[in-house]
Amino acid sequence: MVWQSRTTVVVLALWLSCGLSWGLTACGRVRIDARDAGASDAASMDAPVSREDAALDTGTTVLDDAASTDAGTSIDASSAADASSAADASGAADAFVLPDAPVTGDAGGAWRALSPWAYYPFDGTTVDLAYSGGDLAMTGTTFVDGHAGSGASLTPGQRIPTRPIGGVDYTISVWARWPTIFPGAAAGCGIVNTERSSLECDDEPTHVFVYQLADGLAIPSVIVTPETWVHLALVYRAATRAGELYVDGTLRGTGTSAGTDSLSSVVVAGGDCNVALDELFLFDRALDTTEIAALFSM
């Protein structure tokens, strides 16, 4: 009887032990399963809603399925860049566009401080470095040894493309060289023509002067050394209709105009009579003597 009781106790203990072990395991499995299920639910909550579904909910436009988030970012960046470029292009006609770094023959970039209206260094090109869209035609242009780098003998009578003008005052600065005797029967050759005046050179003897076109400036001729590069600067002040002609940095002549002159029409007449030009600057303001000297020294 005692033995049977002990046996019963042992069996009962074993049964309880197994049951408890199974119960804990089962409960553990329930907890693990629940945790996994919860993680799965959480993951599904964190998972992004498809763009198609989002579009249905919000009415927004959906990008192509092949486009990833990164691609979308790239598209947005590209669009922004395109928009910026378009804005720059639209404003090109209203603002100066200066290069970020000096180029060959541009006097080391010192000219930027003077803010020219147009600048043609003529170093193998007829590009206007001071303004986008102001380039001259290359056709018929011959490049020669210049005052700085190369110079150019241009097709006669090239008109500089129009662009906004800040005022009617102006300054023309250019290095020019022309022969002692012009070919043929030519007499007097234009270097740069404004709306009413013409900066010209002549031969026999070699001299430079300002010729009145239509109520423009008239400045008497100045004798210069033939076959050499000469720096010329013509300054005009509209308020007094007065002009000043500088040769190699020195004031050599003055005159007045009957009408108000301006840069509204500019023709580069270089190339006629074998005239070569270099470092052509146009300013829509009257430069002072210090600035003229700076241009001569570049």
C-alpha positions as CSV (number, residue, x, y, z in Angstrom):
1,M,0.0,0.0,0.0
2,V,2.8,2.4,0.9
3,W,4.6,1.3,-2.3
4,Q,1.6,1.9,-4.4
5,S,1.2,5.4,-2.8
6,R,4.8,6.2,-3.6
7,T,4.4,4.9,-7.1
8,T,1.4,7.1,-7.6
9,V,3.2,10.1,-6.3
10,V,6.1,9.5,-8.6
11,V,3.8,9.0,-11.6
12,L,1.8,12.1,-10.7
13,A,5.0,14.1,-10.3
14,L,6.3,12.8,-13.7
15,W,3.0,13.6,-15.3
16,L,2.9,17.1,-13.8
17,S,6.5,17.7,-14.8
18,C,5.8,16.7,-18.4
19,G,2.6,18.7,-18.5
20,L,4.3,21.8,-17.1
21,S,7.2,21.4,-19.6
22,W,4.8,21.1,-22.5
23,G,2.7,24.0,-21.2
24,L,5.7,26.3,-20.8
25,T,6.9,25.3,-24.3
26,A,3.5,25.9,-25.8
27,C,3.2,29.2,-24.0
28,G,6.7,30.1,-25.1
29,R,5.6,29.3,-28.7
30,V,2.5,31.4,-28.3
31,R,4.6,34.3,-27.0
32,I,7.2,33.9,-29.8
33,D,4.5,33.5,-32.4
34,A,2.7,36.6,-31.1
35,R,6.0,38.5,-31.0
36,D,6.7,37.5,-34.6
37,A,3.2,38.3,-35.6
38,G,3.5,41.7,-34.0
39,A,6.8,42.4,-35.7
40,S,5.2,41.4,-39.0
41,D,2.3,43.7,-38.3
42,A,4.6,46.5,-37.4
43,A,6.7,45.9,-40.5
44,S,3.6,46.0,-42.6
45,M,2.6,49.3,-40.9
46,D,6.0,50.8,-41.6
47,A,6.1,49.5,-45.2
48,P,5.4,52.3,-47.7
49,V,2.1,52.5,-49.4
50,S,2.3,51.9,-53.1
51,R,2.4,55.1,-55.2
52,E,-0.6,53.9,-57.1
53,D,-2.6,53.6,-53.9
54,A,-1.3,57.0,-52.7
55,A,-2.3,58.5,-55.9
56,L,-5.8,57.2,-55.5
57,D,-6.0,58.6,-52.0
58,T,-4.4,62.0,-52.7
59,G,-5.0,62.5,-56.4
60,T,-1.2,63.2,-57.0
61,T,0.6,62.2,-60.1
62,V,2.5,58.9,-60.0
63,L,6.0,58.5,-61.5
64,D,6.8,55.5,-63.6
65,D,7.3,52.3,-61.6
66,A,10.9,52.0,-62.8
67,A,11.8,55.3,-61.1
68,S,13.4,54.8,-57.7
69,T,13.4,57.3,-54.9
70,D,17.0,58.2,-55.9
71,A,15.9,58.6,-59.5
72,G,13.1,60.8,-58.4
73,T,15.6,63.0,-56.4
74,S,17.8,63.1,-59.5
75,I,14.8,64.1,-61.6
76,D,13.9,66.9,-59.2
77,A,17.5,68.1,-59.1
78,S,17.7,68.0,-62.9
79,S,14.5,69.9,-63.2
80,A,15.8,72.5,-60.7
81,A,19.0,72.8,-62.7
82,D,17.0,73.2,-66.0
83,A,14.8,75.8,-64.4
84,S,17.9,77.7,-63.2
85,S,19.5,77.5,-66.6
86,A,16.3,78.7,-68.2
87,A,16.2,81.6,-65.8
88,D,19.8,82.4,-66.5
89,A,19.1,82.3,-70.3
90,S,16.1,84.5,-70.0
91,G,18.2,87.1,-68.1
92,A,21.2,86.9,-70.4
93,A,19.9,89.8,-72.5
94,D,19.8,92.1,-69.4
95,A,23.0,91.5,-67.5
96,F,26.7,91.3,-68.0
97,V,28.2,87.8,-68.1
98,L,31.8,87.7,-67.0
99,P,34.1,84.7,-67.1
100,D,35.1,83.1,-63.8
101,A,38.8,83.1,-64.6
102,P,41.2,85.1,-66.8
103,V,41.7,83.9,-70.4
104,T,44.7,84.3,-72.6
105,G,45.3,87.9,-73.6
106,D,42.7,89.5,-71.3
107,A,45.3,91.5,-69.4
108,G,45.2,89.1,-66.5
109,G,41.6,89.8,-65.7
110,A,42.3,93.3,-64.4
111,W,39.7,94.7,-66.9
112,R,36.8,93.2,-64.8
113,A,37.1,96.0,-62.3
114,L,36.2,98.5,-65.0
115,S,32.9,96.7,-65.9
116,P,33.0,97.1,-69.7
117,W,29.9,97.1,-71.9
118,A,31.9,95.0,-74.5
119,Y,35.4,93.5,-74.6
120,Y,37.0,91.8,-77.6
121,P,40.6,90.6,-76.9
122,F,40.8,89.1,-80.5
123,D,43.0,86.2,-79.3
124,G,42.1,83.8,-82.1
125,T,38.4,84.6,-81.7
126,T,35.8,87.4,-82.1
127,V,34.0,86.5,-78.8
128,D,32.8,89.3,-76.6
129,L,34.1,88.4,-73.1
130,A,32.0,91.0,-71.3
131,Y,28.5,90.2,-72.7
132,S,26.8,87.0,-73.8
133,G,25.4,87.4,-77.3
134,G,27.8,90.2,-78.4
135,D,30.1,88.1,-80.5
136,L,31.3,89.4,-83.9
137,A,31.4,87.3,-87.0
138,M,34.5,85.2,-87.6
139,T,34.0,85.1,-91.4
140,G,36.7,87.0,-93.2
141,T,38.6,87.7,-90.0
142,T,42.4,87.4,-90.2
143,F,44.4,87.1,-87.0
144,V,47.8,88.8,-86.7
145,D,50.4,89.5,-84.1
146,G,48.7,91.9,-81.7
147,H,49.6,94.3,-78.9
148,A,48.8,91.5,-76.4
149,G,48.5,88.0,-77.9
150,S,47.0,88.3,-81.3
151,G,45.1,91.0,-83.0
152,A,42.5,90.9,-85.8
153,S,41.9,92.3,-89.2
154,L,38.1,92.1,-89.4
155,T,35.7,92.0,-92.2
156,P,34.9,95.7,-92.8
157,G,31.7,97.2,-91.3
158,Q,30.8,94.6,-88.7
159,R,27.9,95.9,-86.5
160,I,28.2,95.0,-82.8
161,P,25.1,93.2,-81.7
162,T,22.7,95.5,-79.8
163,R,22.3,95.1,-76.0
164,P,21.0,97.3,-73.1
165,I,22.8,100.6,-72.8
166,G,23.2,102.1,-69.3
167,G,23.6,105.7,-70.5
168,V,24.5,107.9,-73.4
169,D,28.0,108.6,-72.1
170,Y,30.6,106.3,-73.6
171,T,34.3,105.4,-73.9
172,I,36.0,103.5,-76.7
173,S,39.4,102.0,-76.0
174,V,41.4,100.0,-78.6
175,W,44.8,99.3,-79.9
176,A,45.2,99.9,-83.6
177,R,47.9,99.5,-86.3
178,W,47.7,100.6,-89.9
179,P,50.1,100.9,-92.7
180,T,52.1,104.0,-93.8
181,I,50.3,103.9,-97.1
182,F,46.8,102.5,-97.6
183,P,46.3,100.1,-100.5
184,G,44.5,101.6,-103.5
185,A,43.0,105.0,-103.4
186,A,41.6,104.7,-99.9
187,A,41.6,107.9,-97.8
188,G,40.6,107.7,-94.2
189,C,39.5,104.4,-92.6
190,G,37.1,103.9,-89.8
191,I,38.2,102.1,-86.7
192,V,35.0,102.2,-84.6
193,N,31.8,104.2,-85.6
194,T,29.2,105.2,-83.0
195,E,25.7,106.5,-83.8
196,R,27.0,109.9,-84.9
197,S,30.9,109.8,-84.9
198,S,33.7,107.9,-86.4
199,L,37.1,107.2,-84.8
200,E,39.3,107.0,-87.9
201,C,42.9,106.7,-89.1
202,D,44.6,107.9,-92.2
203,D,48.0,107.6,-94.0
204,E,50.6,109.9,-95.5
205,P,51.3,111.1,-92.8
206,T,49.9,108.5,-90.4
207,H,47.4,110.1,-88.1
208,V,44.2,109.5,-86.2
209,F,41.1,111.8,-85.8
210,V,37.4,111.8,-85.0
211,Y,35.1,112.4,-88.0
212,Q,31.6,113.9,-87.7
213,L,29.1,111.5,-89.2
214,A,25.7,113.2,-88.4
215,D,26.0,116.1,-85.9
216,G,28.6,114.0,-84.1
217,L,32.0,114.7,-82.7
218,A,34.8,116.5,-84.7
219,I,38.3,116.2,-83.2
220,P,41.3,117.3,-85.2
221,S,43.9,114.7,-86.3
222,V,46.9,113.7,-84.2
223,I,50.1,112.4,-85.9
224,V,51.2,109.0,-84.7
225,T,54.1,106.7,-85.5
226,P,53.3,104.5,-88.5
227,E,53.3,100.7,-88.6
228,T,53.1,100.4,-84.7
229,W,50.4,99.6,-82.2
230,V,48.8,102.8,-80.9
231,H,46.4,102.9,-78.0
232,L,43.4,105.1,-78.7
233,A,40.6,106.1,-76.3
234,L,37.6,108.3,-77.2
235,V,35.6,109.5,-74.2
236,Y,32.2,111.2,-74.7
237,R,30.0,113.0,-72.1
238,A,26.4,113.6,-73.2
239,A,25.6,116.3,-70.7
240,T,28.1,118.7,-72.4
241,R,28.3,116.9,-75.7
242,A,32.0,116.9,-75.3
243,G,34.6,114.4,-76.5
244,E,38.2,113.7,-75.6
245,L,40.7,111.8,-77.7
246,Y,43.6,110.0,-75.9
247,V,46.6,108.6,-77.7
248,D,48.8,106.3,-75.7
249,G,47.2,107.4,-72.5
250,T,47.6,111.1,-73.1
251,L,44.9,113.6,-73.9
252,R,45.6,114.8,-77.4
253,G,42.4,116.4,-78.7
254,T,38.9,117.6,-77.7
255,G,35.7,118.5,-79.6
256,T,31.9,118.8,-79.3
257,S,28.9,117.3,-81.1
258,A,25.8,119.2,-82.4
259,G,23.7,116.2,-81.5
260,T,23.7,113.7,-78.7
261,D,25.9,110.7,-79.5
262,S,25.6,107.2,-78.0
263,L,26.5,103.5,-78.4
264,S,23.0,102.7,-79.7
265,S,24.7,101.8,-83.0
266,V,28.3,100.6,-83.1
267,V,30.2,99.5,-86.2
268,V,33.7,98.0,-86.1
269,A,35.2,99.2,-89.4
270,G,38.6,97.6,-88.8
271,G,39.9,95.6,-91.7
272,D,39.4,98.4,-94.2
273,C,42.8,99.6,-95.5
274,N,44.6,96.7,-93.7
275,V,43.9,98.2,-90.2
276,A,44.4,95.7,-87.4
277,L,42.7,96.0,-84.0
278,D,43.4,94.5,-80.6
279,E,41.9,94.7,-77.1
280,L,38.8,96.6,-78.1
281,F,36.8,97.8,-75.1
282,L,33.4,99.7,-75.1
283,F,32.0,101.3,-72.0
284,D,28.6,102.9,-71.5
285,R,30.1,105.6,-69.3
286,A,32.8,108.2,-69.5
287,L,36.1,106.9,-68.0
288,D,38.4,109.3,-66.2
289,T,42.0,109.8,-66.9
290,T,43.1,107.2,-64.3
291,E,41.0,104.6,-65.9
292,I,42.3,105.5,-69.4
293,A,45.9,105.2,-68.1
294,A,45.0,101.8,-66.6
295,L,43.7,100.5,-70.0
296,F,46.9,101.8,-71.7
297,S,49.0,100.0,-69.1
298,M,47.3,96.6,-69.5
